[in-house]
Amino acid sequence: METTYDVKVYKILTYKGARKTTYTVRWVVAGKRWREPFDTVALAEGFRSELIRATGKGEAFVSATGLPVSHRSKSAA
């Protein structure tokens, strides 16, 4: 499991489609782009704030998943 501290979190991208609006959280870990779509802006802001909180605490991110080490599932541990 390769980890890195090279993380940048961007603002939420809003896409207004014909059927529904989606909100996408975008971030980069060690040069690789990641994105996660959400149906509501509240869910997107919550996830984005978790990423920012992890970077603020100095937590390492896993390069393979793009998520902080604390976000590993119990089964993966």
N, C-alpha and C positions, 0 to 999 in steps of 0.2 A: 504494500500500500504506500504509494508515493504521495507525500503531502507538500504543500507550499503555502507561503504567506502572500504571494503575488495575486491579489484579488482586487477587482474594481466592480462596484455595483452601480448600475445606471438607473435613471428614473423609469417609471412605469410607462410602457407604451400602450396607448389606447387604440383599438381597432373597432370601428363602427361598421359592422357588416349589415347585410340585408335582413338577416334573421335575428342576430343578437350582437351585443357588444362584448368584446373580450379585453382583458387587461393582462399584459405580459410583463413579467419581471425579467430583466436582462442583467447578466453579470459575466465577467471574464475571470477565469482561473488559469494562471500560468499561460496566458495567450490563447486559451481555448474558450470560445463563446458558448454560453449556456442561456437558455430561456425556458420559462415555465408559464404557461397561460392559466388564467383564472377567470371565473365567470363574474365575480364581483370585485370592485375596487378595494373593498375592505379585506378580502382574502389576499389580494395581491400586496397590499400595503403591509399586512401582517407578516407575510413570507419575506418581503424585502427588509422589513425591520429586523427580522431574525438574522438575516445575512449581515446586515450592518452591525448588529449587536455582537455577532461572532467576530467580525473584523476588529471591532472596538476592544474586545476582550483579548485580542492577540491570539485568537484560535487559528489553528492550521486548517486548511481546506484540502480535501482529497482530490487529486487531479483527475482520477478516473470518473468520479461522480459529480464533481463541481460543488459539492456540499461540504459544510464544516464537519469536523471530526465528531462533534456532539450530535449530529443528525444521523449517525449510523443506526440502523435498525438493531433491535435486540437479537434477531436471528443471525445477523452478520457478525455480531461480536461473539 
